Amino acid sequence: MEPTTSAVAPGRPIARLSEPKRADSTLRRAQCTLCTFCAGCRMLADVHSIAPFVLCWLLVAWATVGHAQVRTQVVATGLTNPVAFVVDPADRATFFAVEQRGTIRTVRNNTVSTTFFLDLRGQLSSGGERGLLGLAFPPDAVVSRRFYVAFTNPAGHSVVSRFTRTLAGAVETSSRFDLVWPDGRAFIEQPFSNHNGGHLAFGPDGYLYVGMGDGGSGGDPLNHAQNPNSLLGKMLRIDVNVPDDDRRGYRVPEDNPFVDRQPLAALTEIWSFGLRNPWRYSFDDWTRGGTGALVMADVGQTAREEVNWEPRGAGGRNYGWRVREGRLSYDTRTPAAYQPLTEPIHDYPRADGTSITGGFVYRGAALDSSLNGRYFFADYVAGRVYTIGVALDEHQEARAVDLLELTQLLGGSTELGLISSFGVDADGELYLVSYTRGRILKIGPN
């Protein structure tokens, strides 16, 4: 955080830019009101270089298919700067709202607890891009009773901690264990106060993925994202299924891409290179017919915000930062750590937003079926919410085929506030986390 698929299945987009749908009378009338969709035309024209008139016509066509018929329902209020919303694996009716200041509160039946599930306020630094930033439960959480949080310690460095719950579900505060990284320290050093990353997510392989920003300042001045000896500007992948007395709290999976020192020698925790600040990423839900792909939103510097798609298990990629920002060159004075560079499936100019918030590929059942398989994301600063459709090839590589803005349908930017994160429940339904409004909104059918 900084101040898609087909109607039925991936690979069959609702509308292709090269294959426009035939307009009915409603669409023909809408073709005359180009100004209504000027923002969408500007964004799409930037990517596809197609005449605004045609783009407006396509936007209206997509919006009438049915997948735009959505609204929001408030499910939690009174939160303080929430940054994550996570379902309790032990109770599908209970959620955890993560507050940046260092607290986690339970939400059940649209009621926010008055007590804290976890309170780290005296053990961290918060404000700006620091604080309690991530929460994740491992696949065996019901049995192991473990969970993991990411936060900024008082010295300004990044910590990933493991906690254990009691049989009754409360936190055993004495169980805290901070993971120990390759340099032997129980934190990852941050040279500046921004670009902390901080998101945590378990993949279909059962491993923990830790998203690290490039260390901050501007333009990655220390070139961390392309440095093989730095964990910053990377996606990390670790196996935390280890005994409580393991001195590091994790092992490196044997199939991590740099274990065999190819294509270069690098810290073996690294899964991929070239990220600036991955603010929220998720896996296309493999338990609900998804592909298991890792979809990452990466916040840009001065020109582009981007969405990266990684087929399941396809580690070792270099997403380009700081050599490239989105699809544009940024700083080529220092070469990339290795080639090739993987392009985003979607990027957009800063005229349309300046801080992307990653979401989820929708795999629920409550919304119109035409939304199934579309990737939802937002822009934090612009207060806008979008979905993109994704077409997949035989190798599960993706390309974006359309873009739909849902902001007004969901209540408008003022009502939504600044979206810091998305959540997903046990049924695959999606939620918006409103940082400035202090509430959680469920996306539902209209």
N, C-alpha and C positions, 0 to 999 in steps of 0.2 A: 504494500500500500504506500502510495506517495500522494503530499498535498499536490456440415453438419450433414447432416445426413438426409435420408429420404423420408418419405411419408410412412414407409413400411419398414425398411431396413437400410443399413449403410450401403452406399453405392448407387442408390436410385434417388437422385435429388428431386424435390418437388417441382422445381422449374430451373431449367438450364439457361444460361445467358444466350447460348446459341440456338435454343429451341423454345422460343416464347410460346406461351399458351394462347389460344384464341380467346379474345375478349368477348364477354357478354355485354348486354346493354349497360350494366352498372359500370363495367370497366371502361366502356367507350365514353361514358360521361366523365369518368374520372380522368381520362387522358387530357382533358382540357384544363385541368387545374394543376398545372405543373408546380406552381409555387408551394402547394401543400406539401410536396415531397422534396423540396430543394435540398434539404440536409442529406437525405438519403442519396439523392443523385450525386451530390458532391463527394460523398464517401465512396460510392461504388465507381463513379467515373474515375476517381483517383487510381483505383486498382485496375479497372478493366478498359479504360479509355473508350467507352461507348457513349453515344449521344445521350444527353440527359433525358430527352423525350422518351427514348426506348427504355431507359432505366426506370423512369417514373411508372411507365406502363407495366413493367415487370414487377415493381414493388407492389402496386395495387393488386396485380394478379396473385402474387404470393399471399397477400394479406387476406384475400377472400377465399382461399382454399379451406380455411377453418383453423389453421394452426395459430392464428393470432388471437383467438377468442379466449383471452386469459384475464385474470384479475388477481388482486392480492387480498389476503385476510390477515389481520393482525393476530399473532399468537402469543406475543410477549411484549411487555412495555416496562419502562422504568429501569432499563439497563444503563450502565455507564460505559460509553465508548466500546461497544461489543465488537469483536474482531473475528469470532468463529462461533459456529453453532453445530454441535455434534450429538448424534443420537447415542444413548446409552446401550451398549451391546447386550446388557443384562436385562433391559426393560425397554421395549420398543416405544412405550408411551412417555418415556423420560428423555429429556435432552439436557445438554450442558451448554450454557452460554458463557463464552470466554470474554472477559473484560480486560482491556489493555492494561489497566492499572495494576493487575496482578491477582484478580479474583475470578473464580468460576462459580456460577450459580446454576442450580437445577431449575428446569422448566417442565412442569407437568400439568396437563389439562389447562393450558393457557395461563397458568399461574407461576409467577417467578418466586422462588424461595427467598425468604428474608434472611436466611443464613447462608454462609458460603460452603460450597463443596470443597474448595481449596482456596486458601488465602496466602499469597506469597508477597504481599505488599511490602513487608519489611526486608525482603530478600532480593529485590530487583530494582532496576532503574526503568522508569516509564516516561512517556512523553515523546512527541515527534514520531519517529519510527521504531522506538524502543518500547519494551514492556513485555507482557505475557502475550505471545503471538500465535502459538499453536498448541493443539491437543489432538492426540491420536490414540486409539485403542488397538492392540494387536488382534489378529484373528482368534487367538485362544484366550481372549480377555475374560470370558466367563469363568474359565478354569484357573488361569494364572492370576487373575484379578489385578493385572498390571495395566498401567497406562503411562503415556509419555507426554511431556510438555516441553515447549521451547520458549525461552525467555532471555532477557538481557540482564546480566548480573550488575551489581552496583558499580563495577569498574567499566561497564559499557561493552562487555564481551558476550558472545552467544553461548548459551547453555542448553543442553538437552538433558532432561532429568526423567528418571523412572520413579514411579510411585506404585504402591500396592494398596488395594482396597481390602477392607475387612469383609467377612462373610455377610455382614449386614449392608455392605455397599459404601460405607464411609471410607475416608482416606486415612491410612496409617501414616501420619505425618513423619514419623521416625524412619519410614522406609525409603525416604528420598535417597537416590543415588544418581550422581551426575556422571554421564558418560565421559570416558577419558580418551582423548584423541591422540593421533600419532606422535605428537610432541610431548606426551605424558601429562598434559594439563587437562583439567576437567572443564574446559571451555575452549571456544574457538575465538581467537583474538580478532577484534574489530578495530581497524585503525581510525575509523570515523563513526559518526553517530547515525548515519543513514544507511540504507540498503542492507538491513539485517537479515532479509529473507524471513525465516521463522516459521514457515509452514511445515507440517509433518503429515505424512500419509503412508499407510501400508498398501503395498501393491498386491496383485493376484498371486505373486510368488511368496507372499508372507513376509517380505523384507520391508524394513522401514526406509522410506525415501525422505531425505532431509534437504530442503531447498535453501541454498546459501546465496545471499547477495554478494556483490563484488567488493564489499568493504566500504563503499560510500565515497563521499566527496562528489565530484562530477567527472565524468569521462573515464572512470577507472584509472586514476593517475598512476597507480602502482601495478597496473596490468595484471591484476589477480585472476581475472576470468580466463586468461590464456596461460597462466603459470601452472605447470604440472605439479609443483611442490606446494601449492596453496589450495586449501579447501574452499576458498571464497570464489564466488562466481561460478559455482558448480551445483550439480545435483549429486547428492551422496546416496549410496545404497548400502545398508548394513543389516546384519542378522542379529537381532536383539534377543533371540530365543536361546539364552545362555543362563547358567545357574546364577543365583543371587550373589554368590561370592566371586564371580568372574571379575577380575581386576579392572577390566575396561568397560564391561557392560555390553559388549557386542563382539562379533567376529565379522571378518570380511568374507562375503560369499565367494566361493571358489570360481564362480563364473562371472565375477565382476570384470569389466572389459580390460582393465589395466593390470590385472594380476600377472599376466604373462608378458608385461612390459611392451605391448604392441597396441597402437602404432608408436608409442613412446613410453618411456619410463615415467610414471606418475604415482601419486599417492593412491593406494589401492581402494580406498573408500570411494573414490570418484566414480560416478556412473556416467556423467556427461559434462562437457565444457561449455563455456561461452554464454553464461547467463548474467544479466545485469542485476535484476532483482525479481526473482520469480514469486510474484504475489498471488498465490493460490494456484494449485494444480490438483488434478484428480485423475482417477482411472475410470475409463469407460466400463461400467459395471458388468463384469463377466458373468455374474450370477443371474443377470436379467437379460441375457442375450447380447450384451455388449462385447466389444473386441478385446478389452483389457488394455487398450492403448493408454499411454500417459499423455495427458493434454495439459500444457503449461502456458500460463499467461506471464509474459515478461515485460516489466515496465521499461519504457524507453528513456532516452536522454533528452534530445531536443527535437526529434523528428517523427519517430514512429513508435506505436504500441503494437505488440505482436502476440499471436497465438501459435504455439509450437505443438505439433502432433508427432508422437513417437510410438510406432507399433509395439505391441507387447514384446518385451524382452530385447528390444533393439537398442541396447546401451552403447556407449562409446561414441556418441555423436558430439559434434561441435556446433553449437548454435550461433557462433559467430562474434558475439560481443567481446572486445571493443572494436574489432576489425570492421564489424558491420552492425548497424542498428536497423532491425527489420530487414528489408531487402536492399537498404541503401548502405553505401560505404560510409564508415565513420572515421576511423583512425587506422591508416595502413602503414604508419611508420614502423610499427613492430609487427612482424608477420604472425599469423595464427599459429598456435601450437602444432596444429596438424590440419590437413585437408582430407576430404572436402568439408565445406561448411553447409549445414542443413538450413534451408530457408524456412521461414514460418509459413503456415498454410493460410494465414490471414494477418495483415497488418493494416494500420490506419494512421492517417496524419494527425498531428497534434491540434489541428484546427477542429477536430471532432472529439478530442479527449486527450488527457495528459497523464492518466494513471490507470492502467487496465487492472481489473479485478477478475481473476479466473473463477469459473464456475464448474458446471458438470455437463456431461452428455446426458440428456434426459432419457431415462429408461422406466419411468413410472407408467401408470395406467389411467390416471384421473384426467389428464389433459387430452386434447384432441390427438388422435393417432398420428396426424401429420407432424406433430412435434417430436415424436419418438425418434431418437438418434440425433437430434440437433444439439449443438453445443451452446449453452447459455453462458454469457459473460456480461460484465458491466464495465463502465468507466467511472472510477471513484470521484474524480474532480468534476466531470461533466454531469454526473448524476443520470447516466443513461444506461439502459439495459438492452442487450441484443441477443439474437441467436444466429448461428450460421449453420448452413447445411454442408455436409461433407460427403464427397464421393471417394470411395476406396478402390484401389486397384487390386490385382491378384496377390500383391505382397503386403496388403493392408496399409500401404502408403496413402496419404490423404491429400485432397485438395478441396478448398472451400468453393462452393458453387453458388451460394446466395447468401444474402444478409437481410435480416429483418429486425427492425427496431421495435421494442415492446414498451418503451418508456411510458408513453401516454396511456396505453391500454392498462398498464399496471398502476396508474394513478398519477403519473407525472413526476418530474424531478423534485419538486418541492415536497410533495407527499412522501416520496421514497427516501429522501435524504441522500447522504453519501454512502454508497454501498461498499462496505469493507470486505465482505465475504459472502459466500453462498453456503447453504447447508442442504443435506439430503436425509430423508428419513428411511425407515426400514422398508417402506413401500416404493422407494425410488422417487418420491415427490420432493420438489425443490423449495428452498426458503431463501429469502434475502436478508442479509444482516445490515441494518441501517445504523451506521456508526454515529451519525449526528442526531438522529431521532431516538436512539437508544431502544430500538425495538426490533422484533423479528417478524417478517412478513412471509406467509406461505403463498406460493403461486398456485392458483387453482383455476378451474374452468369458469367461464363467464356464463 
